[in-house]
Amino acid sequence: MSPVLYLDESIWAPVADGLRQRGRTVHTAHEEETAGHTDREQLRYARDRDWTLVTFDDDFLSLVEGDGLPHEGIVYIDQRGKRVGDVVRDLDTALEYLDDEWEGVYYA
């Protein structure tokens, strides 16, 4: 089973729609009314729900790799030069290899 995704506020809204069309379970910071919360709060919110956080924001990498904050998995996407369809495709492909027990950092 693939992980449940939590897209932080940096991820474009159409990415959530594209992932849902591909059958993925997706929650967004805007839908959860957590937009504007600190990165630490976003990370904790996702972790408390066993959701994998998806972000364009590399500050999360410092929090988990540098500060060692616990998490349920992070997918970091370098958005430079990518369109919505590219992001959806890259994420969908990555999720083929990640299951709901995975708790690492994935670079897409």
Stockholm file with secondary structure:
# STOCKHOLM 1.0

chainA/1-108         MSPVLYLDESIWAPVADGLRQRGRTVHTAHEEETAGHTDREQLRYARDRDWTLVTFDDDFLSLVEGDGLPHEGIVYIDQRGKRVGDVVRDLDTALEYLDDEWEGVYYA
#=GR chainA/1-108 SS CCCCEEECTTSCHHHHHHHHHTTCCEEETTTTTCTTCCHHHHHHHHHHTTCEEEESCTHHHIIIIISCCCCSCEEECCCTTCCHHHHHHHHHHHHTTCCTTCCSEEEC
#=GC SS_cons         CCCCEEECTTSCHHHHHHHHHTTCCEEETTTTTCTTCCHHHHHHHHHHTTCEEEESCTHHHIIIIISCCCCSCEEECCCTTCCHHHHHHHHHHHHTTCCTTCCSEEEC
//
